[in-house]
Amino acid sequence: MEEAIGHPYKAAKPGFLSKATPEVEDFVKRLLEDNSDLYQDEIADYIWLEYAIRLSQPSISRLLRRIKHTRKQVTVTTIQRDEERDG
């Protein structure tokens, strides 16, 4: 398999090389460690701010699949007070 001009890594399979370099993948992993509830468009905005690379939503989705990031449900639970006990 040949290296693409300007890309220091090889494509995993025939087709287009992703704009998401291994460096961008590592950045997203670190970003999600601190902010696991980010939306894909927010991840794309962070990538744009850090690397000036525009990634589409499908590209972000593929990147998340590659780094094995799963979507986690965030739930908010209210705490009910015991009125008789707190009196």
A tleap script that builds the chain and sets N, CA, C and O, in Angstrom:
source leaprc.protein.ff14SB
mol = sequence {
  NMET GLU GLU ALA ILE GLY HIE PRO TYR LYS
  ALA ALA LYS PRO GLY PHE LEU SER LYS ALA
  THR PRO GLU VAL GLU ASP PHE VAL LYS ARG
  LEU LEU GLU ASP ASN SER ASP LEU TYR GLN
  ASP GLU ILE ALA ASP TYR ILE TRP LEU GLU
  TYR ALA ILE ARG LEU SER GLN PRO SER ILE
  SER ARG LEU LEU ARG ARG ILE LYS HIE THR
  ARG LYS GLN VAL THR VAL THR THR ILE GLN
  ARG ASP GLU GLU ARG ASP CGLY
}
set mol.1.N position { 0.854 -1.173 0.000 }
set mol.1.CA position { 0.000 0.000 0.000 }
set mol.1.C position { 0.902 1.240 0.000 }
set mol.1.O position { 1.897 1.281 0.724 }
set mol.2.N position { 0.572 2.210 -0.778 }
set mol.2.CA position { 1.393 3.407 -0.899 }
set mol.2.C position { 0.956 4.486 0.084 }
set mol.2.O position { -0.214 4.587 0.453 }
set mol.3.N position { 1.946 5.296 0.499 }
set mol.3.CA position { 1.619 6.448 1.332 }
set mol.3.C position { 1.092 7.562 0.434 }
set mol.3.O position { 1.592 7.769 -0.672 }
set mol.4.N position { 0.106 8.256 0.907 }
set mol.4.CA position { -0.416 9.399 0.169 }
set mol.4.C position { 0.534 10.572 0.352 }
set mol.4.O position { 1.176 10.706 1.394 }
set mol.5.N position { 0.617 11.400 -0.646 }
set mol.5.CA position { 1.483 12.573 -0.568 }
set mol.5.C position { 0.969 13.494 0.533 }
set mol.5.O position { -0.216 13.824 0.577 }
set mol.6.N position { 1.879 13.907 1.425 }
set mol.6.CA position { 1.503 14.823 2.495 }
set mol.6.C position { 0.938 14.149 3.729 }
set mol.6.O position { 0.671 14.816 4.728 }
set mol.7.N position { 0.752 12.841 3.677 }
set mol.7.CA position { 0.224 12.106 4.830 }
set mol.7.C position { 1.275 11.128 5.322 }
set mol.7.O position { 1.704 10.257 4.564 }
set mol.8.N position { 1.704 11.249 6.583 }
set mol.8.CA position { 2.757 10.384 7.107 }
set mol.8.C position { 2.259 9.012 7.570 }
set mol.8.O position { 3.011 8.281 8.214 }
set mol.9.N position { 1.039 8.653 7.265 }
set mol.9.CA position { 0.498 7.369 7.681 }
set mol.9.C position { -0.212 6.730 6.505 }
set mol.9.O position { -0.542 7.403 5.528 }
set mol.10.N position { -0.442 5.455 6.599 }
set mol.10.CA position { -1.069 4.708 5.507 }
set mol.10.C position { -2.549 4.514 5.776 }
set mol.10.O position { -2.981 4.451 6.927 }
set mol.11.N position { -3.309 4.423 4.716 }
set mol.11.CA position { -4.735 4.141 4.840 }
set mol.11.C position { -4.912 2.703 5.292 }
set mol.11.O position { -4.160 1.825 4.869 }
set mol.12.N position { -5.886 2.452 6.136 }
set mol.12.CA position { -6.145 1.112 6.643 }
set mol.12.C position { -6.641 0.188 5.534 }
set mol.12.O position { -6.370 -1.013 5.549 }
set mol.13.N position { -7.363 0.752 4.583 }
set mol.13.CA position { -7.875 -0.013 3.448 }
set mol.13.C position { -8.030 0.947 2.275 }
set mol.13.O position { -7.969 2.163 2.458 }
set mol.14.N position { -8.228 0.417 1.085 }
set mol.14.CA position { -8.353 1.315 -0.078 }
set mol.14.C position { -9.470 2.337 0.118 }
set mol.14.O position { -10.504 2.038 0.715 }
set mol.15.N position { -9.251 3.509 -0.377 }
set mol.15.CA position { -10.240 4.576 -0.248 }
set mol.15.C position { -9.547 5.861 0.140 }
set mol.15.O position { -8.326 5.978 0.039 }
set mol.16.N position { -10.319 6.809 0.578 }
set mol.16.CA position { -9.769 8.099 0.953 }
set mol.16.C position { -9.068 8.030 2.302 }
set mol.16.O position { -9.498 7.302 3.197 }
set mol.17.N position { -7.997 8.785 2.444 }
set mol.17.CA position { -7.351 8.922 3.746 }
set mol.17.C position { -8.174 9.885 4.583 }
set mol.17.O position { -8.665 10.900 4.089 }
set mol.18.N position { -8.315 9.555 5.837 }
set mol.18.CA position { -9.060 10.419 6.744 }
set mol.18.C position { -8.244 11.665 7.065 }
set mol.18.O position { -7.016 11.611 7.130 }
set mol.19.N position { -8.928 12.778 7.264 }
set mol.19.CA position { -8.262 13.985 7.744 }
set mol.19.C position { -7.891 13.839 9.216 }
set mol.19.O position { -7.065 14.587 9.739 }
set mol.20.N position { -8.511 12.870 9.872 }
set mol.20.CA position { -8.259 12.636 11.292 }
set mol.20.C position { -6.991 11.797 11.435 }
set mol.20.O position { -7.038 10.567 11.418 }
set mol.21.N position { -5.881 12.470 11.574 }
set mol.21.CA position { -4.594 11.810 11.730 }
set mol.21.C position { -4.527 11.119 13.099 }
set mol.21.O position { -5.376 11.373 13.953 }
set mol.22.N position { -3.545 10.261 13.317 }
set mol.22.CA position { -3.391 9.670 14.649 }
set mol.22.C position { -3.254 10.733 15.743 }
set mol.22.O position { -3.697 10.519 16.872 }
set mol.23.N position { -2.649 11.863 15.417 }
set mol.23.CA position { -2.527 12.965 16.379 }
set mol.23.C position { -3.909 13.510 16.758 }
set mol.23.O position { -4.169 13.795 17.927 }
set mol.24.N position { -4.791 13.651 15.766 }
set mol.24.CA position { -6.160 14.125 16.019 }
set mol.24.C position { -6.919 13.085 16.842 }
set mol.24.O position { -7.680 13.441 17.742 }
set mol.25.N position { -6.713 11.795 16.535 }
set mol.25.CA position { -7.373 10.741 17.303 }
set mol.25.C position { -6.958 10.798 18.772 }
set mol.25.O position { -7.800 10.679 19.662 }
set mol.26.N position { -5.657 10.981 19.026 }
set mol.26.CA position { -5.183 11.094 20.409 }
set mol.26.C position { -5.780 12.308 21.106 }
set mol.26.O position { -6.126 12.246 22.286 }
set mol.27.N position { -5.902 13.426 20.365 }
set mol.27.CA position { -6.508 14.634 20.911 }
set mol.27.C position { -7.955 14.373 21.329 }
set mol.27.O position { -8.381 14.789 22.406 }
set mol.28.N position { -8.706 13.682 20.468 }
set mol.28.CA position { -10.112 13.395 20.759 }
set mol.28.C position { -10.222 12.460 21.956 }
set mol.28.O position { -11.110 12.641 22.789 }
set mol.29.N position { -9.343 11.462 22.067 }
set mol.29.CA position { -9.355 10.573 23.236 }
set mol.29.C position { -9.170 11.374 24.519 }
set mol.29.O position { -9.900 11.177 25.491 }
set mol.30.N position { -8.184 12.287 24.521 }
set mol.30.CA position { -7.939 13.113 25.715 }
set mol.30.C position { -9.130 14.028 25.996 }
set mol.30.O position { -9.525 14.215 27.146 }
set mol.31.N position { -9.694 14.592 24.931 }
set mol.31.CA position { -10.847 15.483 25.065 }
set mol.31.C position { -12.019 14.746 25.709 }
set mol.31.O position { -12.689 15.290 26.587 }
set mol.32.N position { -12.266 13.514 25.278 }
set mol.32.CA position { -13.400 12.749 25.797 }
set mol.32.C position { -13.156 12.214 27.202 }
set mol.32.O position { -14.110 11.918 27.921 }
set mol.33.N position { -11.897 12.087 27.602 }
set mol.33.CA position { -11.613 11.691 28.987 }
set mol.33.C position { -12.113 12.760 29.958 }
set mol.33.O position { -12.594 12.450 31.048 }
set mol.34.N position { -11.990 14.026 29.545 }
set mol.34.CA position { -12.406 15.139 30.393 }
set mol.34.C position { -13.864 15.536 30.181 }
set mol.34.O position { -14.503 16.065 31.091 }
set mol.35.N position { -14.392 15.282 28.981 }
set mol.35.CA position { -15.748 15.729 28.619 }
set mol.35.C position { -16.469 14.610 27.874 }
set mol.35.O position { -16.687 14.716 26.667 }
set mol.36.N position { -16.838 13.553 28.564 }
set mol.36.CA position { -17.412 12.385 27.889 }
set mol.36.C position { -18.802 12.629 27.311 }
set mol.36.O position { -19.312 11.791 26.567 }
set mol.37.N position { -19.423 13.757 27.637 }
set mol.37.CA position { -20.783 14.018 27.170 }
set mol.37.C position { -20.839 15.000 26.002 }
set mol.37.O position { -21.894 15.578 25.740 }
set mol.38.N position { -19.725 15.202 25.295 }
set mol.38.CA position { -19.711 16.124 24.162 }
set mol.38.C position { -20.499 15.562 22.982 }
set mol.38.O position { -20.489 14.355 22.738 }
set mol.39.N position { -21.177 16.441 22.258 }
set mol.39.CA position { -21.845 16.064 21.022 }
set mol.39.C position { -20.819 16.046 19.897 }
set mol.39.O position { -19.757 16.659 20.001 }
set mol.40.N position { -21.148 15.335 18.820 }
set mol.40.CA position { -20.204 15.210 17.715 }
set mol.40.C position { -19.870 16.560 17.086 }
set mol.40.O position { -18.723 16.776 16.693 }
set mol.41.N position { -20.831 17.470 16.978 }
set mol.41.CA position { -20.534 18.784 16.408 }
set mol.41.C position { -19.593 19.572 17.320 }
set mol.41.O position { -18.781 20.363 16.839 }
set mol.42.N position { -19.697 19.361 18.629 }
set mol.42.CA position { -18.786 20.031 19.562 }
set mol.42.C position { -17.370 19.471 19.431 }
set mol.42.O position { -16.395 20.219 19.515 }
set mol.43.N position { -17.254 18.161 19.227 }
set mol.43.CA position { -15.945 17.548 18.998 }
set mol.43.C position { -15.327 18.132 17.734 }
set mol.43.O position { -14.139 18.454 17.708 }
set mol.44.N position { -16.138 18.269 16.685 }
set mol.44.CA position { -15.658 18.849 15.426 }
set mol.44.C position { -15.174 20.285 15.644 }
set mol.44.O position { -14.165 20.687 15.066 }
set mol.45.N position { -15.878 21.060 16.468 }
set mol.45.CA position { -15.456 22.432 16.762 }
set mol.45.C position { -14.113 22.460 17.484 }
set mol.45.O position { -13.263 23.292 17.167 }
set mol.46.N position { -13.907 21.564 18.449 }
set mol.46.CA position { -12.625 21.498 19.160 }
set mol.46.C position { -11.486 21.133 18.204 }
set mol.46.O position { -10.388 21.683 18.290 }
set mol.47.N position { -11.767 20.190 17.286 }
set mol.47.CA position { -10.744 19.808 16.300 }
set mol.47.C position { -10.409 20.996 15.417 }
set mol.47.O position { -9.241 21.231 15.106 }
set mol.48.N position { -11.427 21.748 15.009 }
set mol.48.CA position { -11.200 22.933 14.180 }
set mol.48.C position { -10.340 23.965 14.919 }
set mol.48.O position { -9.413 24.533 14.341 }
set mol.49.N position { -10.648 24.202 16.188 }
set mol.49.CA position { -9.902 25.188 16.968 }
set mol.49.C position { -8.447 24.764 17.198 }
set mol.49.O position { -7.544 25.600 17.205 }
set mol.50.N position { -8.231 23.461 17.385 }
set mol.50.CA position { -6.887 22.969 17.700 }
set mol.50.C position { -6.028 22.735 16.452 }
set mol.50.O position { -4.831 23.024 16.457 }
set mol.51.N position { -6.646 22.208 15.380 }
set mol.51.CA position { -5.875 21.785 14.205 }
set mol.51.C position { -6.280 22.473 12.902 }
set mol.51.O position { -5.635 22.254 11.876 }
set mol.52.N position { -7.311 23.285 12.912 }
set mol.52.CA position { -7.831 23.939 11.699 }
set mol.52.C position { -8.194 22.900 10.640 }
set mol.52.O position { -7.942 23.089 9.450 }
set mol.53.N position { -8.794 21.793 11.103 }
set mol.53.CA position { -9.272 20.735 10.211 }
set mol.53.C position { -10.771 20.629 10.395 }
set mol.53.O position { -11.256 20.489 11.518 }
set mol.54.N position { -11.507 20.696 9.294 }
set mol.54.CA position { -12.960 20.537 9.346 }
set mol.54.C position { -13.300 19.068 9.107 }
set mol.54.O position { -12.944 18.497 8.076 }
set mol.55.N position { -13.985 18.472 10.061 }
set mol.55.CA position { -14.454 17.099 9.912 }
set mol.55.C position { -15.973 17.093 9.911 }
set mol.55.O position { -16.609 17.779 10.711 }
set mol.56.N position { -16.546 16.313 9.009 }
set mol.56.CA position { -18.001 16.196 8.937 }
set mol.56.C position { -18.503 15.289 10.056 }
set mol.56.O position { -17.716 14.608 10.714 }
set mol.57.N position { -19.807 15.285 10.264 }
set mol.57.CA position { -20.395 14.437 11.291 }
set mol.57.C position { -20.102 12.962 11.002 }
set mol.57.O position { -19.742 12.233 11.927 }
set mol.58.N position { -20.241 12.490 9.748 }
set mol.58.CA position { -19.891 11.086 9.501 }
set mol.58.C position { -18.415 10.776 9.791 }
set mol.58.O position { -18.096 9.681 10.253 }
set mol.59.N position { -17.521 11.725 9.524 }
set mol.59.CA position { -16.100 11.522 9.820 }
set mol.59.C position { -15.866 11.422 11.321 }
set mol.59.O position { -15.070 10.602 11.778 }
set mol.60.N position { -16.562 12.258 12.087 }
set mol.60.CA position { -16.456 12.203 13.550 }
set mol.60.C position { -16.982 10.858 14.042 }
set mol.60.O position { -16.387 10.241 14.926 }
set mol.61.N position { -18.086 10.407 13.475 }
set mol.61.CA position { -18.675 9.133 13.868 }
set mol.61.C position { -17.693 7.987 13.608 }
set mol.61.O position { -17.519 7.120 14.464 }
set mol.62.N position { -17.049 7.974 12.432 }
set mol.62.CA position { -16.064 6.937 12.116 }
set mol.62.C position { -14.865 7.013 13.055 }
set mol.62.O position { -14.348 5.985 13.491 }
set mol.63.N position { -14.420 8.239 13.367 }
set mol.63.CA position { -13.298 8.424 14.283 }
set mol.63.C position { -13.641 7.837 15.655 }
set mol.63.O position { -12.819 7.142 16.251 }
set mol.64.N position { -14.839 8.110 16.156 }
set mol.64.CA position { -15.261 7.605 17.460 }
set mol.64.C position { -15.318 6.076 17.456 }
set mol.64.O position { -14.973 5.428 18.444 }
set mol.65.N position { -15.757 5.511 16.332 }
set mol.65.CA position { -15.796 4.056 16.214 }
set mol.65.C position { -14.374 3.480 16.219 }
set mol.65.O position { -14.116 2.451 16.842 }
set mol.66.N position { -13.448 4.164 15.511 }
set mol.66.CA position { -12.053 3.709 15.460 }
set mol.66.C position { -11.391 3.714 16.831 }
set mol.66.O position { -10.629 2.805 17.159 }
set mol.67.N position { -11.681 4.733 17.629 }
set mol.67.CA position { -11.050 4.804 18.949 }
set mol.67.C position { -11.879 4.056 20.005 }
set mol.67.O position { -11.588 4.111 21.200 }
set mol.68.N position { -12.917 3.359 19.531 }
set mol.68.CA position { -13.777 2.526 20.383 }
set mol.68.C position { -14.455 3.317 21.503 }
set mol.68.O position { -14.563 2.847 22.636 }
set mol.69.N position { -14.906 4.520 21.167 }
set mol.69.CA position { -15.644 5.331 22.136 }
set mol.69.C position { -17.121 5.001 21.991 }
set mol.69.O position { -17.677 5.067 20.895 }
set mol.70.N position { -17.746 4.650 23.095 }
set mol.70.CA position { -19.167 4.334 23.059 }
set mol.70.C position { -19.967 5.498 23.623 }
set mol.70.O position { -19.483 6.258 24.462 }
set mol.71.N position { -21.178 5.619 23.157 }
set mol.71.CA position { -22.055 6.685 23.630 }
set mol.71.C position { -22.591 6.302 24.997 }
set mol.71.O position { -23.121 5.208 25.193 }
set mol.72.N position { -22.448 7.200 25.909 }
set mol.72.CA position { -22.904 6.930 27.270 }
set mol.72.C position { -24.113 7.818 27.577 }
set mol.72.O position { -24.131 9.003 27.244 }
set mol.73.N position { -25.097 7.233 28.202 }
set mol.73.CA position { -26.287 7.986 28.585 }
set mol.73.C position { -25.987 8.787 29.850 }
set mol.73.O position { -25.456 8.253 30.824 }
set mol.74.N position { -26.327 10.054 29.823 }
set mol.74.CA position { -26.180 10.890 31.002 }
set mol.74.C position { -27.568 11.056 31.591 }
set mol.74.O position { -28.488 11.521 30.918 }
set mol.75.N position { -27.712 10.670 32.856 }
set mol.75.CA position { -29.010 10.802 33.505 }
set mol.75.C position { -28.881 11.707 34.715 }
set mol.75.O position { -27.862 11.716 35.406 }
set mol.76.N position { -29.919 12.453 34.949 }
set mol.76.CA position { -29.964 13.346 36.099 }
set mol.76.C position { -30.984 12.778 37.065 }
set mol.76.O position { -32.129 12.515 36.696 }
set mol.77.N position { -30.566 12.592 38.292 }
set mol.77.CA position { -31.451 12.054 39.321 }
set mol.77.C position { -31.671 13.125 40.376 }
set mol.77.O position { -30.722 13.725 40.881 }
set mol.78.N position { -32.926 13.353 40.697 }
set mol.78.CA position { -33.228 14.328 41.732 }
set mol.78.C position { -33.223 13.642 43.089 }
set mol.78.O position { -33.575 12.469 43.214 }
set mol.79.N position { -32.825 14.382 44.081 }
set mol.79.CA position { -32.817 13.854 45.432 }
set mol.79.C position { -34.090 14.347 46.119 }
set mol.79.O position { -34.333 15.551 46.209 }
set mol.80.N position { -34.896 13.407 46.601 }
set mol.80.CA position { -36.127 13.771 47.285 }
set mol.80.C position { -35.869 13.862 48.762 }
set mol.80.O position { -35.205 13.011 49.354 }
set mol.81.N position { -36.395 14.887 49.338 }
set mol.81.CA position { -36.244 15.086 50.779 }
set mol.81.C position { -37.344 14.346 51.512 }
set mol.81.O position { -38.479 14.267 51.040 }
set mol.82.N position { -37.010 13.824 52.632 }
set mol.82.CA position { -37.988 13.201 53.503 }
set mol.82.C position { -38.532 14.307 54.408 }
set mol.82.O position { -37.882 14.693 55.380 }
set mol.83.N position { -39.724 14.816 54.086 }
set mol.83.CA position { -40.297 15.971 54.792 }
set mol.83.C position { -40.508 15.674 56.288 }
set mol.83.O position { -40.292 16.549 57.127 }
set mol.84.N position { -40.926 14.449 56.620 }
set mol.84.CA position { -41.174 14.132 58.018 }
set mol.84.C position { -39.870 14.092 58.813 }
set mol.84.O position { -39.808 14.569 59.946 }
set mol.85.N position { -38.845 13.526 58.213 }
set mol.85.CA position { -37.569 13.420 58.893 }
set mol.85.C position { -36.896 14.788 59.017 }
set mol.85.O position { -36.344 15.109 60.069 }
set mol.86.N position { -36.936 15.606 57.940 }
set mol.86.CA position { -36.266 16.910 57.936 }
set mol.86.C position { -37.093 17.955 58.681 }
set mol.86.O position { -36.579 19.017 59.033 }
set mol.87.N position { -38.299 17.677 58.909 }
set mol.87.CA position { -39.261 18.404 59.631 }
set mol.87.C position { -39.351 19.788 59.789 }
set mol.87.O position { -40.261 20.274 60.459 }
savepdb mol mol.pdb
quit
